[in-house]
């Protein structure tokens, strides 16, 4: 029903009404986490191919997604999500240094923190790992100034 109201408001051109409906929208936790997981995959390939600008972008998006999760879903223990802070800082520093080894260490620590959160929230059946292949065949993760695979 809210979707129909939003569509009608946009079609009629009532910006105020569409904004009010949009402000009520809270994404499903699964949708927020799927976006974080997708960015986790993209972060890995960006770092692996030393596309540091893309890696930084994806890392910021992961941070924002995790902040959304604890903002919208109060039942998620903040301390579990806070365990991602140090790994995110480590990845950020590795990106600044353009250090692939430190990037991989930070990435593994972030992955471990995600899995610890899943266990702590009763979702141990969701296990995140370092990706082995990119499902994003429509995106090159190499920087433009590098030879494209």
C-alpha positions as a Python dict, from the first residue, in 0.01 Angstrom:
ca = {
    (1, 'X'): (0, 0, 0),
    (2, 'X'): (282, 242, 87),
    (3, 'X'): (450, 161, -244),
    (4, 'X'): (131, 250, -431),
    (5, 'X'): (105, 576, -234),
    (6, 'X'): (465, 663, -319),
    (7, 'X'): (412, 590, -688),
    (8, 'X'): (92, 799, -694),
    (9, 'X'): (264, 1087, -516),
    (10, 'X'): (551, 1086, -763),
    (11, 'X'): (317, 1064, -1063),
    (12, 'X'): (103, 1351, -937),
    (13, 'X'): (414, 1554, -861),
    (14, 'X'): (352, 1602, -492),
    (15, 'X'): (707, 1615, -359),
    (16, 'X'): (592, 1670, -2),
    (17, 'X'): (373, 1360, 1),
    (18, 'X'): (638, 1139, -159),
    (19, 'X'): (900, 1259, 89),
    (20, 'X'): (673, 1179, 384),
    (21, 'X'): (611, 826, 258),
    (22, 'X'): (981, 776, 177),
    (23, 'X'): (1080, 884, 529),
    (24, 'X'): (865, 606, 675),
    (25, 'X'): (1046, 340, 475),
    (26, 'X'): (1287, 117, 666),
    (27, 'X'): (1474, -139, 455),
    (28, 'X'): (1450, -500, 564),
    (29, 'X'): (1754, -614, 762),
    (30, 'X'): (1818, -883, 501),
    (31, 'X'): (1829, -616, 231),
    (32, 'X'): (2076, -404, 428),
    (33, 'X'): (2297, -706, 497),
    (34, 'X'): (2279, -826, 135),
    (35, 'X'): (2404, -484, 26),
    (36, 'X'): (2688, -509, 282),
    (37, 'X'): (2772, -860, 160),
    (38, 'X'): (2778, -743, -203),
    (39, 'X'): (3011, -458, -108),
    (40, 'X'): (3227, -702, 89),
    (41, 'X'): (3275, -901, -233),
    (42, 'X'): (3351, -589, -436),
    (43, 'X'): (3593, -464, -169),
    (44, 'X'): (3791, -786, -196),
    (45, 'X'): (3832, -769, -573),
    (46, 'X'): (3909, -397, -570),
    (47, 'X'): (4186, -453, -315),
    (48, 'X'): (4314, -766, -487),
    (49, 'X'): (4351, -572, -814),
    (50, 'X'): (4486, -264, -633),
    (51, 'X'): (4202, -36, -734),
    (52, 'X'): (4245, 161, -414),
    (53, 'X'): (3988, 428, -502),
    (54, 'X'): (3719, 165, -554),
    (55, 'X'): (3830, -19, -240),
    (56, 'X'): (3797, 301, -35),
    (57, 'X'): (3451, 364, -183),
    (58, 'X'): (3329, 12, -106),
    (59, 'X'): (3473, 27, 246),
    (60, 'X'): (3281, 350, 314),
    (61, 'X'): (2964, 188, 182),
    (62, 'X'): (3015, -112, 413),
    (63, 'X'): (3059, 121, 709),
    (64, 'X'): (2741, 310, 616),
    (65, 'X'): (2546, -15, 575),
    (66, 'X'): (2653, -139, 916),
    (67, 'X'): (2555, 195, 1069),
    (68, 'X'): (2214, 163, 903),
    (69, 'X'): (2171, -185, 1045),
    (70, 'X'): (2229, -78, 1406),
    (71, 'X'): (2023, 239, 1359),
    (72, 'X'): (1717, 68, 1215),
    (73, 'X'): (1742, -258, 1411),
    (74, 'X'): (1790, -186, 1780),
    (75, 'X'): (1791, -559, 1865),
    (76, 'X'): (2135, -595, 1705),
    (77, 'X'): (2392, -566, 1986),
    (78, 'X'): (2599, -258, 1907),
    (79, 'X'): (2913, -418, 2051),
    (80, 'X'): (2898, -693, 1789),
    (81, 'X'): (2885, -442, 1505),
    (82, 'X'): (3144, -226, 1684),
    (83, 'X'): (3386, -519, 1648),
    (84, 'X'): (3412, -421, 1281),
    (85, 'X'): (3558, -77, 1366),
    (86, 'X'): (3920, -188, 1409),
    (87, 'X'): (3923, -408, 1096),
    (88, 'X'): (3769, -123, 896),
    (89, 'X'): (4040, 113, 1028),
    (90, 'X'): (4306, -145, 938),
    (91, 'X'): (4169, -178, 585),
    (92, 'X'): (4151, 200, 553),
    (93, 'X'): (4517, 231, 657),
    (94, 'X'): (4616, -46, 416),
    (95, 'X'): (4436, 134, 135),
    (96, 'X'): (4619, 457, 223),
    (97, 'X'): (4949, 267, 217),
    (98, 'X'): (4848, 71, -95),
    (99, 'X'): (4958, -239, 94),
    (100, 'X'): (4795, -555, -37),
    (101, 'X'): (4922, -773, 247),
    (102, 'X'): (4782, -547, 520),
    (103, 'X'): (4462, -511, 317),
    (104, 'X'): (4416, -889, 317),
    (105, 'X'): (4482, -907, 693),
    (106, 'X'): (4226, -636, 761),
    (107, 'X'): (3979, -795, 523),
    (108, 'X'): (4011, -1131, 700),
    (109, 'X'): (3960, -958, 1036),
    (110, 'X'): (3648, -784, 901),
    (111, 'X'): (3515, -1115, 771),
    (112, 'X'): (3576, -1275, 1111),
    (113, 'X'): (3393, -985, 1283),
    (114, 'X'): (3095, -1031, 1049),
    (115, 'X'): (3078, -1401, 1129),
    (116, 'X'): (3110, -1334, 1505),
    (117, 'X'): (2815, -1095, 1478),
    (118, 'X'): (2612, -1358, 1296),
    (119, 'X'): (2687, -1610, 1571),
    (120, 'X'): (2608, -1355, 1843),
    (121, 'X'): (2270, -1272, 1689),
    (122, 'X'): (2165, -1634, 1642),
    (123, 'X'): (2236, -1638, 1269),
    (124, 'X'): (2540, -1867, 1267),
    (125, 'X'): (2398, -2027, 953),
    (126, 'X'): (2513, -1713, 765),
    (127, 'X'): (2886, -1763, 707),
    (128, 'X'): (3082, -1503, 513),
    (129, 'X'): (3415, -1586, 350),
    (130, 'X'): (3675, -1441, 119),
    (131, 'X'): (3522, -1468, -228),
    (132, 'X'): (3681, -1708, -473),
    (133, 'X'): (3516, -1567, -786),
    (134, 'X'): (3338, -1245, -868),
    (135, 'X'): (2967, -1267, -942),
    (136, 'X'): (2995, -916, -1088),
    (137, 'X'): (3098, -1008, -1440),
    (138, 'X'): (2971, -671, -1560),
    (139, 'X'): (3233, -478, -1360),
    (140, 'X'): (3608, -466, -1394),
    (141, 'X'): (3776, -419, -1060),
    (142, 'X'): (4109, -316, -1208),
    (143, 'X'): (4179, 58, -1219),
    (144, 'X'): (4130, 217, -1561),
    (145, 'X'): (4504, 277, -1598),
    (146, 'X'): (4577, -97, -1557),
    (147, 'X'): (4551, -362, -1824),
    (148, 'X'): (4199, -501, -1811),
    (149, 'X'): (4170, -877, -1750),
}
